[in-house]
Amino acid sequence: MRQFMQSQPKALEEAALMDGAGYLKIFWRISLPQLRPGAFGARIITFTQTWNYYFQAKGAARPAERHDLRSPWISCAAISARAISRSSWPP
């Protein structure tokens, strides 16, 4: 997230300062809308990690005789990769 924030162009903020905008207005009107894609990506990664940790713990808590190939040890990343590899896109 830090790298994403540092990659944003400073020229926009400088132009807003020259136009008379204050620092708070620059943050709310210029910086924050530019940071939304990075924040959204961070939320997706955090959700996926939490999801995987939950199902890994749930799978480890099950008795050994109930472990099978459909166990929650398969992460959603592996399932997604399998689905993508099976798709016929692009045609």
C-alpha positions as CSV (number, residue, x, y, z in Angstrom):
1,M,0.0,0.0,0.0
2,R,2.9,2.3,0.8
3,Q,4.4,1.9,-2.7
4,F,1.0,2.5,-4.3
5,M,0.7,5.8,-2.4
6,Q,4.2,6.9,-3.3
7,S,3.6,6.2,-7.0
8,Q,0.8,8.8,-7.1
9,P,1.8,12.0,-9.0
10,K,2.6,14.9,-6.8
11,A,1.9,17.4,-9.7
12,L,-1.9,17.0,-9.1
13,E,-1.5,18.1,-5.4
14,E,0.8,20.9,-6.4
15,A,-1.6,22.2,-9.0
16,A,-4.5,22.1,-6.4
17,L,-2.3,24.1,-4.0
18,M,-1.7,26.7,-6.7
19,D,-5.5,26.8,-7.4
20,G,-6.1,27.7,-3.7
21,A,-7.2,24.3,-2.3
22,G,-6.3,23.6,1.3
23,Y,-4.6,20.4,2.4
24,L,-7.8,18.8,3.7
25,K,-9.6,19.5,0.4
26,I,-6.6,18.1,-1.6
27,F,-6.8,14.9,0.5
28,W,-10.5,14.4,0.1
29,R,-10.9,15.5,-3.5
30,I,-7.6,14.3,-5.1
31,S,-5.6,11.9,-3.0
32,L,-8.3,9.7,-1.6
33,P,-10.0,9.0,-4.9
34,Q,-6.6,8.0,-6.3
35,L,-6.0,5.6,-3.4
36,R,-9.3,3.7,-3.7
37,P,-8.0,1.0,-6.1
38,G,-5.0,0.2,-3.9
39,A,-7.2,0.1,-0.8
40,F,-9.7,-2.2,-2.5
41,G,-6.9,-4.5,-3.5
42,A,-5.6,-4.6,0.0
43,R,-9.1,-5.5,1.3
44,I,-9.3,-8.4,-1.2
45,I,-6.0,-9.8,-0.2
46,T,-6.8,-9.4,3.5
47,F,-10.2,-11.1,3.0
48,T,-8.6,-14.0,1.1
49,Q,-6.0,-14.6,3.7
50,T,-8.6,-14.5,6.5
51,W,-10.8,-16.9,4.6
52,N,-7.9,-19.3,4.0
53,Y,-6.7,-19.2,7.7
54,Y,-10.3,-20.0,8.9
55,F,-10.7,-23.0,6.6
56,Q,-7.2,-24.3,7.4
57,A,-7.9,-24.2,11.1
58,K,-11.3,-25.7,10.5
59,G,-9.7,-28.6,8.6
60,A,-7.0,-29.1,11.2
61,A,-9.6,-29.3,13.9
62,R,-11.4,-32.2,12.3
63,P,-10.6,-35.8,13.3
64,A,-8.0,-37.5,11.0
65,E,-10.4,-40.1,9.7
66,R,-12.7,-37.4,8.3
67,H,-9.9,-35.8,6.2
68,D,-10.4,-36.3,2.5
69,L,-9.5,-34.7,-0.7
70,R,-12.3,-32.2,-0.5
71,S,-10.8,-30.9,2.8
72,P,-10.8,-27.1,3.3
73,W,-7.0,-27.3,3.0
74,I,-7.6,-26.4,-0.7
75,S,-7.4,-22.7,-0.7
76,C,-9.6,-20.5,-2.8
77,A,-6.5,-19.5,-4.8
78,A,-6.0,-23.1,-5.8
79,I,-9.7,-23.4,-6.7
80,S,-9.6,-20.2,-8.7
81,A,-6.4,-21.3,-10.6
82,R,-8.1,-24.6,-11.5
83,A,-11.2,-22.8,-12.8
84,I,-9.1,-20.4,-14.8
85,S,-7.1,-23.2,-16.3
86,R,-10.2,-25.1,-17.4
87,S,-11.8,-22.0,-19.0
88,S,-11.7,-21.7,-22.8
89,W,-11.1,-17.9,-22.7
90,P,-9.9,-16.4,-25.0
91,P,-11.7,-18.4,-27.7
